[in-house]
Amino acid sequence: MDGRFLQLVAASAATDPGRVGYIIPRRAIPLAVDRNRLRRRLREAVRAARPGLERFDVILRVRQPIARLDILAASAEARELLRRALASAP
């Protein structure tokens, strides 16, 4: 699933609970402090969706550069992508 800032890839997990990966390239967010801030917010979004998400392996990837002011919007987008992924899962 694609959003404005993020792409979510989910597949059935081989083991329970599933794994989560974050791809945040340096060219998309140059400062490490901003990359870490986004990663913390993405982890929180995954924790909130965790009960239903445990049967999937998930990758959240930054698609385009994110400004410091857009980190909150990107984390809200992650929550929405996770919600949609859980709703479409069998």
Backbone torsions as a table, in degrees:
resi	resn	phi	psi	omega
1	MET	NA	139.2	-179.6
2	ASP	-114.2	141.9	172.2
3	GLY	-121.4	-170.4	178.9
4	ARG	-66.1	-46.5	-176.9
5	PHE	-101.8	-32.1	-168.6
6	LEU	-123.3	157.6	170.8
7	GLN	-123.1	135.4	178.3
8	LEU	-114.2	127.3	176.0
9	VAL	-119.8	125.7	-179.4
10	ALA	-130.9	140.3	177.1
11	ALA	-141.7	157.1	178.1
12	SER	-60.7	136.6	-177.7
13	ALA	-80.6	141.2	176.7
14	ALA	-74.6	-33.4	178.2
15	THR	-125.6	158.0	179.8
16	ASP	-106.2	129.8	0.1
17	PRO	-80.9	160.9	179.3
18	GLY	-72.0	167.7	-179.2
19	ARG	-100.6	160.8	178.6
20	VAL	-131.1	134.5	176.9
21	GLY	-125.7	148.5	180.0
22	TYR	-124.1	127.0	177.1
23	ILE	-115.6	108.6	-177.9
24	ILE	-128.6	91.2	-175.5
25	PRO	-69.8	150.8	179.9
26	ARG	-63.6	-33.5	-179.2
27	ARG	-70.5	-23.7	178.4
28	ALA	-81.6	-36.5	178.9
29	ILE	-136.9	96.8	-171.7
30	PRO	-63.5	-37.4	-175.3
31	LEU	-87.6	131.3	-178.8
32	ALA	-60.3	-35.9	-179.2
33	VAL	-62.7	-36.8	178.5
34	ASP	-74.0	-38.3	175.9
35	ARG	-61.7	-43.5	179.1
36	ASN	-66.5	-37.7	177.9
37	ARG	-62.1	-45.1	178.4
38	LEU	-64.6	-43.0	-180.0
39	ARG	-59.8	-42.2	177.8
40	ARG	-62.2	-41.1	179.8
41	ARG	-68.8	-37.1	177.1
42	LEU	-66.2	-40.2	177.4
43	ARG	-61.1	-39.9	179.1
44	GLU	-65.1	-40.3	177.3
45	ALA	-62.9	-40.0	178.8
46	VAL	-68.2	-40.6	177.5
47	ARG	-59.5	-39.8	-179.7
48	ALA	-66.5	-31.2	-179.0
49	ALA	-94.4	3.8	-169.2
50	ARG	-58.7	-42.0	-175.8
51	PRO	-55.9	-41.6	-180.0
52	GLY	-88.0	-13.5	-173.3
53	LEU	-91.4	-8.1	-172.6
54	GLU	-65.9	-17.6	-179.6
55	ARG	-91.7	7.6	-178.6
56	PHE	-122.8	149.9	162.9
57	ASP	-94.6	130.7	-172.7
58	VAL	-126.4	140.3	171.1
59	ILE	-124.6	128.0	172.5
60	LEU	-110.1	119.3	-175.7
61	ARG	-121.3	134.6	175.8
62	VAL	-75.9	125.6	-176.5
63	ARG	-89.4	-32.2	-174.9
64	GLN	-145.9	165.4	179.1
65	PRO	-56.7	140.1	179.5
66	ILE	-121.0	123.3	176.7
67	ALA	-75.9	159.0	-179.8
68	ARG	-54.8	-38.1	-178.5
69	LEU	-71.3	-17.7	-178.4
70	ASP	-95.7	3.2	-179.2
71	ILE	-62.8	-40.2	177.7
72	LEU	-64.7	-39.8	178.2
73	ALA	-65.3	-38.6	178.8
74	ALA	-66.5	-38.4	178.4
75	SER	-69.3	-35.6	175.2
76	ALA	-65.9	-37.8	176.7
77	GLU	-64.2	-38.6	177.7
78	ALA	-61.6	-44.0	177.8
79	ARG	-60.1	-41.3	179.9
80	GLU	-67.5	-42.9	177.8
81	LEU	-62.5	-41.6	177.4
82	LEU	-64.4	-40.8	178.4
83	ARG	-63.0	-43.8	179.6
84	ARG	-66.1	-38.1	179.1
85	ALA	-64.4	-40.9	179.5
86	LEU	-69.6	-35.1	-179.5
87	ALA	-69.7	-32.7	-178.4
88	SER	-88.5	-6.9	-179.6
89	ALA	-74.2	144.1	179.3
90	PRO	-72.4	NA	NA
